Amino acid sequence: MNPRETAALLRLLATLDGRLRRAMTDPHKAARTIDEWNEATVHIPAVTEDGTWDVMHAVRCFYEQQRGDHTARYFAYEPHHLLAAWAAHRGTRMERHTDPVPAADPDDEAAYRAELAATRTAVATGRSAPAIFRPAIDPVGQRELEAMTDELAAASYLPEPVAWELAAFRPRRAEREAARKRGGPDPLGQVCKWCGAGEGEPCRGGFRPRGKGRAIRTEPHPCRIDAARTAMEEAS
């Protein structure tokens, strides 16, 4: 806030609060009060360009005693009240903000980080509106996005030659990838209702002797295979 904006704010405060109005009648006290407010609020904007913040509105909210807050009955409005209100609003702004991709070269780490910091500082100080790059996705877009993520999840993250080399060391994963390529069902992608095996886990049989736990089945339970077929048919 600049001195002119601070003076306008103090004028409103003097109108709303007789305690401050009486203090402002003394020229020396008034000058000292204006200087103190100028120093305390120099980093707080009077209004933001997106219209979500206005110091006059913050002052009115204080004196409206909303939500059972009766602080205004006992204390006149002080700079720290405005600082607290701006801090809460600034936090909300930063939660809404999504960093845009800097124009600087990513290989130039110093310039890249400096541009990110400058963008965040501009939003935090109210000079720029939060950059929101998370548009709402309609139901059609949600289905398309789900199909894309399913396709990515089904794809192998390893080059095919490497996957072949590792197949002997991870036979269960290799079998699942082969089933996907054939277009067949993926039983391990379902939760087994018989033994309770989670997604990606092998089915288990009966308990082994000598407290060795349950045996691991080489084949999924039939109910799990049926569930995988049903899921594949519903998705197609």
N, C-alpha and C positions, 0 to 999 in steps of 0.2 A: 504494500500500500504506500502511496506517496502522501506527502503532508496534506494535500488538498482532500484526498479521500479519507484520511484520518480525521481531519476537521469535520467532515460531513458525518462521519460515524459518531464522533463525540457530540455533535449537535443533536443527533437522534437520541443518544443516551441521555443527554440532559433533558430532552423532552419526555422521556419515559421514566426517568428516575430523579426524584427531587433531591436525593443525596448528592448526586453528581452536579445537578443544576446549581445547588448552593455553593459547591466548591468552585464552579466555573465563574462565579460572580467576582471572585478576587482575581485581578489581572495576573499577579505573580503565580498564584496557584494554577490558574488556567494555562499559562505559558509552560509551567513545569509539567503539568498533566499532558499537554500536547506533545512535548518533547519525549516524555516517557512512553507514550503510546506510539509515537513515530519509531522509536528505537525498538520496541517490542514487536511491532507488527510489520516491520519492513519486508519480511519474507512471506507474508500472507497476502494473497491477491484479494482485491475488493470484490471482483466477480471473475468467473472463469468463462472462457469463450463458448463452452458447451452449455452454459446456463445452469449447471448443477450446483453452483456455489455462489452465495451472495452474503457478505458480512452483515448486511442489514437484516436479512432473514435469520441469520444465526442469532443476532441480538434479540429479535422478536421472539424466537423460540425460547430463549432463556427467560424472558419476562412473561411468557404465556404459561409457565409452570406446568409444562406437559408431563404426563406420566407420574403425577404426584411429586414432582421435584419442586420444593418450595425454597430453594436456595435464594431466589431473588427477594424473598421477604426479609432476609437477614443480611445479605451482602450485596453491595453494588457491583455492577459488571466491571470486571478487571481484565487486563490483557491476557492473563492466564486462562480465563474462561474462553476467550476467542482462540487462543493457541490450542486448547483441548478440542474445541469444536472443529478446527481446521485439521488437526491430526487425525481425528476419526474420519473426516471426509477424504483426506489424502489417502488413508489406508484403503478406503472403498475404491478410489480411483485406481490405485495400483493393482488391486485385485481384478478390476475390469480390464486392465491394460494387457495387451499381448505384444511382445516386442516384434516390430516389423524387421524384415531382413535388411541389415545395413547395406548401404551402397558401396561401402569400402571393401577392398579386396580381403577375403577371409585369410589369405596368407600373411597379410599385414596385421598381425595380432593387435598391435598398439592402436592403430587407426580403427580397427573393427570394434575393439572394446570401448574406445573413446566415443564412437558414434552411438553405441548402445547406451553408455552412461549418459550421454547428452540427451538422448530421447527420453530416458527414464526421469532425468532431472526436470526436463520441460514438463512432463506430465505431473510429477510430484509437486512442482511449484505452481501449477495452474496455468502455465504459458501455453500448453498444448492439451488438446482433448485426448483421453485414452484411445489408443489404437486397438480397435476390436476387430480381429480377423477370425472370429468364430461364428459365422452366420448359422442361423437355425437351419437344420436339415429336415425337409418335409418327409412324409412317409415313403415316397418313391425314392428319394435320395438315400434314406436309411436302408432300404432293401438293396440298393445298388452298392452302398458302402459295405454292407454285410457280405454281399457276394464277393466283393473285392478282397475283403479280409479273409474270407474262407479260402479263396483261391491262393492267397499268399501263405496261409497256414498250411495248406496242402502241399505247397511247393517245397522242394528240398533246398536247404541253404548250402549244400555242398555240391561241388562239381561232380558230375556223374562218375568219372573215373575214380575220384577219391571215395565216393560212396560205395563203389564196387569193392575197393580195397578194404574198406571198413566193415563190409557186410558180415564177414566171419566173426567180428568182435561184437557186433550188435545185431544179432539175427532177428530179434523181435522188431526193431526199428526198420530193418531192411524188408521184412515181410510186410509191414504196414505200407511202406513206400511202394512196394511192388503191387499191392492190392489197389492202391490209389491209381497207379498207372494203368492197371487193367480195367479200371472203372468199377471195381467190385466194392462191396461194403467194407467198412473198417470197424470191426467189433471192438477193438481197444479204444475207439473213440467214444464209446458208450460206457456208462456205469453198469456193472453187472448186478442184476437184481437177485442173483442166486447166492454169490459169495461176497458181494459188497465191494469188489475191486473197483477202484476209482479209475477215472479216465487216464489212459496210457499205462495202466498197471495190468499185469497178467492175472488171469483167473487163478484161484487157489482151490486146492482140493481138501482132503481130510488132514487131520493132524498126524504128524510123523512121530514115531516113538522117541523116547528119551528126551522129550521136551524140545525138539528141534523145530517146532512151529508147524505151520501148514505147508503142504507140498505145493509147488508151483506147477500148474497145468501147462502143457505145451499147446493145447487147443482151448479157445474160449468156450464157455458154457453155451449150449444151444440158444438159451434165452437172450444171450448177449448178441449172438449172430443175428437172431431174428430182429432185435431192436435196431441193429445197424442197418439191416435191409429196409426196415420200415422208415428209418430216418432218411435213407437215401432216396426212397420212393417219394417221400413227402417233399424233399428238396428239389426233386426233378419236375 
